[in-house]
Amino acid sequence: MESIDRVFSRGTGQQMISSCESAATQELQLYEMMFSAVKPMALKAAVLLKIPDIIAAQGNGGPLSVEQIASHIAAANSSSTSNSHVDVGYLYRILRFLASYGVFTEQEEADQADDADTKKIKYGLTAISKLLAQSENQQSCGPFLFLMAEKVYLEAYQHLHESVLEGCYTFNKAYDMSPWEYLSHDPQANRIFNEAMTANSSTVMASVAKMYEDGFESINTLVDVGGGMGSSLSMIVKEHSHIRGINFDLPHVIATAPPITGVEHMEGNMFEHIPSADAVMMKWILHDWDDEKCVKLLRRSYEATPANGKVLIVDAVVGGGKEAESMSRRLGLLFDIAMMVYTTGGKERTEEEFKRLFQTAGFRSYRIIKLPFLQALIVLSKSE
């Protein structure tokens, strides 16, 4: 009995340790989620300080020490502030944190004494931080980062729970107006939004122009609904010069749109009327609206195109099944929560949810062309 008691006691102890380790792991995972808001704020700080650009320009492709980065930050800000001092300690902590997520490389400087109190560290660019460099980089993700970290939207997140309790729109609850009304009254927020959409278009639409190359050959007129600054159309007409583009958006958006060769800017309300064309394009538009408004937009698009016309949708298609734990699905669901905050009834959709919208609007067939991004290109046809 004595040996049995000892074995039983040892087994119970192991079970307790295993149980504690499991609970600790779960708590760590929870804390990782709770502190996730730190990530975009640290990224924003790094981009505002132009750290990716400094390393790219001053490091000649190699890493720089914290002190070197600090000196370039000080020089860049010497004329804009009365105090050009840079706190190296704070800078190091931001770099160290971002390096732990693969944003920067991190390596100890060579020829240091083994007993040195503080090891000198150099930081270099990775594929991620190169995406954040803004100088001469039309495909920079910096503008989109600024949108995600914009305080106007972060404030709206404080009301997310009220959307459940009251069935209200989160942004409207925070500001007593829709996001689109707010943007029409706040020039800075409108600029941040438009710059983010332009930056996203430069990467996504380059793939659309290539992967639907044959389809564009049969299109002579293309209207981009909610086209913003016209950047998406600009890329398409540049690749397919025979296309006449119509950039269609609200008056306050069109008012700041730059002239683009081959593109006509036209203001209007997409729910009331869409200009006639061989094809209608909507990039990141349907996810802004509820099902009823999406059907209305699709019907307006149906009316605007001929019998052999096409409607091109660029939007995320949330996966399921085997994709349940994939990064693309999780990112799609992150965007879905963002749509609860950034829009009035918008959401990300699965293929089945899109299919119901298309059928209700009268379209007979569709095909999905996967892009190397979160979004996909969906081509709608009136015939099978």
N, C-alpha and C positions, 0 to 999 in steps of 0.2 A: 504493500500500500504506500510505503514511503516513497519508492521510486516513481510510482504513478502520480503521487501528489506533486513531485518535483517537475515531472514532465508537463503536467497540466498547468502548473504555475508558469513555466517557461513559455508555453504556448499562449496562455492568456496575455502575458506581457508582450509577446510579439504581435498579437492581434491588436493590442492597445496602441503600440507604436505605429503599426500600419494604419490604424484608424486615424491617429493624430496627424500622421504625415499626409493622409488623404484630405483631411479637413483643412490642414495648413495650405495645401496646394490649391484647394478650392477658394480659400480666403485670398490667396495671392492673385488668383485669376480675377476675383471680384475687384480687388484693389487696382489691378491693371486696367480694368474697365472704368472704374471710378476716376482714375487719374488720366484717362485718355484725352481729356480736354487740354492737357498740357501740350500734347504733340503739335496740333496746328498752331498754337501760340508760340512755341519755340521755333517752329518752321518759319512763321511770319516774322519773328524777330531776326532770324538769320537772313531772310531775304531783304527786309528793310535795311539791315546793316550791310547788305550787298556782299555777304561772305562768299557765296558761290562765285560771284563775278570777280571778287578780289583774288581768290585762289586761282581761278582760270586765267586771269590777266597777269598776275604778278608771280605766280608759281611756275610759269612755263611748263605746265602739265604736271608738275610735282607738288608735294605738300609744302605748307608753310607753318612756321611755329606760331603759337598763340600770340607772342609778342609782335611778330611780323604782321599778322592779320590785324592786330590792334593798332599798329602804327598807320596802316593804310585806312582803317576806319576813321582814325583821328584826322588824317589829312583830308579825307573826303568830307568831313563834317566841320572843319575848322572855320569855314566862311559862313556856315548856316547857323552855328550856335556860338554863344559867348564862351562856352566851355568845351574845348576840344578834347578834354581828358577822357580816356577810355578805361573802364575798370576791367583789367585783365582777368581778375578772378571770376567775375560774373561771365565774361566772354568764354573763359575756359569751361565753365560748368554747362553752358548752353551747347558748346561744341562737343563736350564729352557725352552729354545726353543724346544728342542727335547721332553721334557716331555709334552709340549702342544700338540704334535702329538701322544702321547701315546707310545713313545719309552722308556721312563723311568717313574717310579712312582715318585711322588713329595709329600712330607709331611713335615709339620713343626715339628721340634724337640720338645719333651715334656719338661715341667718345664721351660718355658721361661716367662719372665716378660711381662705383657700385654703392658707396655709402652716402650718396647725395640725398639731402633731405627731401627735395622735390624733383621728380623726374621731368625733364623738358619733353613736351609732346608736340608732334607735328600733325597737322590735319590736311587731308587731301580730298579731292572730288571722287565721288562714286557715280554710277549711272543715275542714281536718284538725284543727287545734288546738281548734276549737269542739267537735269530737267528744270531746275529752279533758277539757273542763271538767266538773266534777262537781257544782257547786252548783246545786241545783234543776234538774238534768238527769238524768231517769230513763233516758235513752238514752245516757248517757256510756259511752265505750269504756274508760275508766280502769280499772274492775274487771277487765276481760278482759286488759288490758295487764299488770296486777299478776300475773295467773295465768301468762301467758306468760313473765314475767321472774322468777317465783318460784324461789328458790334450790333448793328441794326438787327441782324438775324439771330445773333446769340441771345439777345434780349427776348426774342419771340419764343425761343426754346423754353423759357421759364414758364410758359403757359401750355406746354404740351399735354400735361395731365388734364387740363380743362377741356381739351378737345374730346376726351373720353367721357367726362362728366356731363358736358353740355352739348356735345355734338357741334361745337363751334370750330371756326377756322383759327388756328393758332396765331398767325400773323395778325389777323383782324382783331383778335382779342387784345393783342399787345398795343396796336396802334390805331384802332377804330377805323381802319381802312384796309383795302386789299393791298397786296404787294405792288401791283401795277399802278394803283393810285399813288402809293407812297413814292415810287420811283419817279413819277411825273412831277412830284413836288420837291424832291431832294436831288439836286444835280450831282452831288458827289456820289451818292449811293447809285444813281443811274449810270454814272461813269464807270464805277467799279463793276457793276453788273454787265454792262456792254463790253468792257475790256475782257472780262472773264469769258463771255460767250465767244468773242473774237478769237481769244487764245485757244479755246477748245476747238473751234472750227478749223483752225490752221492745221491741227493734227488729224482730226477725224475726217474732214472733207478731202484731204489729200488721198486718203484710202478710198473714199467713196468715188472720187473722180476716176481712180484707176480700176477699181473692182467692178464698176458699172459702166466701164468705158464704151462697150458695145451699145448699151441702152441709151447713152447720151447722144450717140450718133443719129438716132431717129427723132431727136427732140429739137425743135427750132425755137420754141418759146418755153421758158421755165420760170414759174413764179415761186419765190421762196416766202412762205407765209411765216410771219414773225421773224424775219431775216435779220433784224437788228441793224448793224452797221454795214451789212452786205458782204461780209467777209467770205461766207460760204459760197455765194454766187460768184464772187470775184475769182475764187479758185477754180470753179467749174468753167466759167467762160474763158479763163486763161488757157485751160487745157482743151476746150472745145469752142473755138472762136465763132463758130456758126450759130451758137445759141444766143438769143436775146433774153437777157435776164430781167426780171421784175422783182425788186426787193420791196416786199409789202409789210408794213408795220404801223404801229400807232404814231400819231403826229409828233409826240415829244421825242420819239426815237428817230424818226426820219429827219427831224430838225437838225440833228447832229451827225447824220450819216455823210461821209465824204463822197465826192464824185468818183465813180468807178467806170472805166471804159467798158461799154457793152452792157451796162446795168442801168435800169431806170428805177429810181426810188419813187414809191407810191404809198401814200398814207391812207389808212382806212381801218375799218373794224372787221376782222376776219369772221366774226359770227354773223355779220349781216351780208357780206359779199366778198368773194375772192375773184380777182381778175382772171379772165379766160386765158388759157395757155395749153400747150400740148401736154405739159406735166406740171403737177403741183408738188412742192417739196416742203416738208415740215420737220425741222431738226429740233429735237428736244422741246416739242410743243405739246404733244398729246399728254405727256406725263405731268403737265402743268394743270390739267383739268379733270373734272369728274367724268363718269361715263356718259352722262347725258350731253354735256358740252362737247365731248370728243365725237360723239355721233353727229352732232350738229356741224362740227368742223369738217368731218369726213363727207357729209352730204353736200356741204358747200364746195368741197374739193371735187366731188363727183359731178356737180353741176358745172364747174369751171373747165372741165376737160372733155375732149371729144370721145367718141365711142372707143377709139383705140388708144386713148390717153392713159397716162400712168400717174399714180400718186406715190411719191417716195417718202417714206417715214424713216427718220433716223432717231432711234430711241433704244433704251435698254430693254432687253427681253430677259426677265428674271427666270433662271433655271429652276429645275426641280429634280426629283428622282435621284439619279446617281450624282447629280451636281449639288446635292443638298449641302455638302460641307465645303464646296469649292470656294475659292477666293472671289470669283466672279459673282457667285450667288450672294455671298455675304456683302460684297460691295453694292450689289443691286438692292439689297435690303437696307443698307445704310442710306442709299439715295432715296429709298422709299420713305424712310422716317424724315429725311430732309424735306421731301415733298409735302409732308404733313405741316411743316413749318413755313416753307418758302412759297406755298401756293394756296389757292382756295379750292381744295378738293382734289388736287392732283395726286398721282401715285405712279409707282413703277408697276408694270404688268407682266404676267406670264404670257406665253404664246396663246393659250386657250382664252385668256381675257381679251387679248388683241383680236383674236378670231371672232369672238362674239360682237365686238364693235364693228369690225369690217362687214360682217354679214348683215347686221342691223342697218348699216348705212347703204347697203345695196351692192357692195362689191362681190364679185363672183370667185375671185382667186387671189392668192398672194404667194410670194416666196420670200424667204429670209436669207439674206447674204450676211454671213458673220464677218465682222470686222475685228482687227486686232486690238480692240478696245472694249469697254463696257457696252457700248452701243452696237446695234446691228442695223443694217439697211433692209427695210421691208418694202417690197415693190407690190403695189396693189393694182389690179386690173378689173375692168368692168366685165370682161369675158373670161371664160374658163381656158 
